[in-house]
Amino acid sequence: MKKLFSVQVMVIFLFCLVVSAGGITADKKREESIRIKDAMGRSVEVGLPVKRMVVLTSDALEVIRALKADDLVVGINTGIARDPLFWPGLKDKPTVGRWMEPNYELIVELNPDIIIGYARHPSQDMEKKLATFGITVLRLDFYKIRTLLKEVEILGRILERKKEARQLTDWYRKKMNFMQEKLKDINDRPDVYVESYSKYHTTGPGSGGHEICVLAGGYNIASNFSIPYPQITPEWVLAKNPHVIIKATSLSNCYSMSHPDPLQSIRNEIMARPAWDNIRALQDDKVYVMASDIWTGPRAIIGTSYMAKWFHPDIFRNLDPEELHREYLEKFQGIKYQGLYVYP
């Protein structure tokens, strides 16, 4: 069974590498627009140049800042404003409500050329409500490793930042190539229980958590589920008896965190679950907590690096995920490294 994951790794990895040819075509009828394929697989025409945009997701906003196009942002979700240290140049932008439920009247008042959201959220009503005002809805996720680079290149074309997009994707590929080269000959993958933000909800195929677990050289014990985020029972985890447990947390403002207490308390709760002291991961002290900042999204390469080091410490003894994170923040986000993102 575990050998199948070598094939899975290569499939995911090839998705990441073969991105340049797909997703973007020039519109022959109108030179001032391009036609792209969004995260839902839809063909969307985007007028050029884009001068004003509302961005509903932090993942998209992080990519936009990496492309040095944050000056085009005229509206953000309310969560961005609550994290001023991480978003010093964007914290004072007008807010348009929550990323899942934006205020359409506020969006229209800002008169953007485009608005960027996730494939699944907000609902499809967004297109209907904004079409009358000539606002193009662009649904790009930026949280799945296998499609991240493709979406970065699409956004680079739309925002006329192709050079900056190439710099980011080249950096990303280099780091991924390093890990995949190290892992290409491994035969032994630790069994891993990955718990998402909600208690007893794991990550199956199609989720970002599953992707990074596999890419990091782990065997996701939820691999046989047919849905991305299945709910399981404590007894199911006990029966699987994983070697490693990874708990994702949606704690906010990890960039400003200076003490690990919030992360430690989450780990303590897992360690105290009834009968879980019989699980190998607890007996071997291999229970880890990871913040959503590096879990999926543009910084998923950081989370993958931590996992690779936890799963295969001998192979990655010289890998420094914290230094990788520092490089990313300073080079592509223009901010210094600080905060706490994993425990222990």
C-alpha positions, 0 to 999 in steps of 0.5 A: 500500500505504501509503495503507491504513495511514491506514485502519488508523490510524483503525480503531485510533483509533476502537477507543480512543475508542468504549469507554464503551458496551461491556464492562460490564453491571449484573447485574439478579439481584444488585445486589452484582455486575456482569458484564463482558466480559474480554480473552478475550471471556468474560462474567465476573461479579464480586462487589462490593465488591472488597476484596482482590485479587492482581495478576499483571501490572505493567500491571494494577498500574500502572492500579490505582495510577493509580485509587488502588486499590493499597490493595486489593492483597494479592499481587503477582508476584515481578518487582514486588518486584525493582523497589522504586523504581518500586513503593515502596508495593507492594514489600513485599506478599506475592509469589505467584510468576511472572506466568506461573506463579503459586503457587496455594497462596499465592494461596488463603492470601491469600484474594482476591476477584479475581485479575487476569492476562493473557488468554493467561497464566497458562493456563486451569487458573487458573480451574479451580484457583481456582473451588473457593475462590470466587476470581474470575479477571479477565483484562484485558491493559492492553497494547494501545492499542486496548483499553486505555481500555475495560479501564481503564473496566471496572476503574474500575467493578469497583473503584468508582473511576469518577472516577479511571478517567475522569481517566486515560482523558480524559488519554489521549484528549487526548494521542492526539487531539493526535497524530492531528490532527497526522498526519491529512494525512500521505502519506509514512510511513517504512518501519519494522522493529520488532524485539521482545524476541527477536532477529529476531522482529518485530511483525505485526498484532495486536501492541502494537508494530504498533499504536503504530508505525502510530499514530505515523505509520510503515509497519510492514514486517511488516504483511503477516504473519498472526501477531503475532510472526513470526520473520524472517531478517537477509536479509529485513530487508536486502531491505526496507531500512527507513528506521527500526529500532526495537528493543524491550528487556525490560531491567528496572529502567529506572526506576532506570537512570542510565547508558545503557550497557545500552541502548547495547550493544543498539544496538551489536549491531544496528549490527554485524550483518553487511551491515546497514550497507547498510540505510538506517536505519543509514546515516541513524543512525535506529536506536533502542532502547526499553524495555518500560516505555513500549513497550506497556502503560499507558505506550504513549502515551509510546512512541508519542510517541517514535516519532512524533517519530523518524518525523516530526521536523518535525511534532513538533518541539515534542513532548516525550515525556520531559515527557509521561512526567514528567506521567504518573508524577507525576499518575497514579503518584504518583512522580517522573520518573527513569530511562532508557527510550530510546537514543539 
